[in-house]
Amino acid sequence: MNKILKFAGKTVGALAAAYAGLFLVFYFDLDGKLLYYVVEPTLIKHYDRMERRDPLAVPYEQIERDYM
C-alpha cells in the first residue's frame, strides 16, 4: 500500500510540474517567441542562401505556348 501511495504521489507531482511548465509556456508565449526569434531567422538564412534559376535569363522563344 505504501508503494502505491508513493507512486501515486510521484505521478501527481510529475503531472503538476508538467502542467505548470505548460502553463508558463502559454502565459509567456514562449513557443511564439521561439518561432519568432530562433526558427524564423534560421529558415530565412537557409532559404536566402539557396540558388535559384533566373527566370528572366530564359529566352522568350523557349517558353512553351500551350495556353491556346
C-alpha positions in Angstrom: 0.0 0.0 0.0 2.9 2.3 0.8 4.5 1.8 -2.6 1.2 2.6 -4.3 0.8 5.8 -2.4 4.5 6.8 -3.2 3.9 6.0 -6.9 0.7 8.0 -7.0 2.3 10.9 -5.2 5.2 11.0 -7.7 2.8 10.7 -10.6 0.7 13.6 -9.3 3.8 15.6 -8.7 5.1 14.9 -12.2 1.8 15.8 -13.7 1.6 19.0 -11.7 5.1 20.0 -12.8 4.2 19.3 -16.4 1.0 21.4 -16.1 3.0 24.2 -14.5 5.6 24.1 -17.3 2.9 24.1 -20.0 1.1 27.0 -18.3 4.3 29.0 -18.2 4.9 28.4 -21.9 1.3 29.5 -22.6 1.3 32.5 -20.3 4.6 34.0 -21.5 4.0 32.9 -25.2 7.4 31.1 -25.2 6.5 29.0 -28.2 5.8 32.1 -30.3 8.9 33.8 -29.1 10.9 30.7 -30.0 9.4 30.7 -33.5 10.0 34.4 -34.0 13.5 34.8 -32.6 15.1 31.4 -33.5 13.2 29.3 -36.1 12.2 32.1 -38.5 15.7 33.7 -38.8 17.2 30.2 -39.2 14.8 29.5 -42.1 15.3 32.9 -43.6 19.1 32.3 -43.7 18.6 28.8 -45.1 16.3 29.8 -47.9 18.1 33.1 -48.8 21.2 31.1 -49.5 19.5 28.7 -51.9 20.5 29.0 -55.5 17.6 29.8 -57.8 17.4 30.0 -61.6 16.9 33.4 -63.1 13.5 33.3 -64.9 14.5 36.4 -66.9 17.5 34.7 -68.3 15.4 32.2 -70.4 15.0 33.4 -74.0 11.4 34.2 -75.0 11.4 31.7 -77.8 12.0 28.7 -75.4 8.8 29.4 -73.4 6.1 26.9 -74.3 2.9 28.4 -75.5 0.3 25.8 -74.6 -2.3 28.3 -73.5 -4.4 28.2 -76.6 
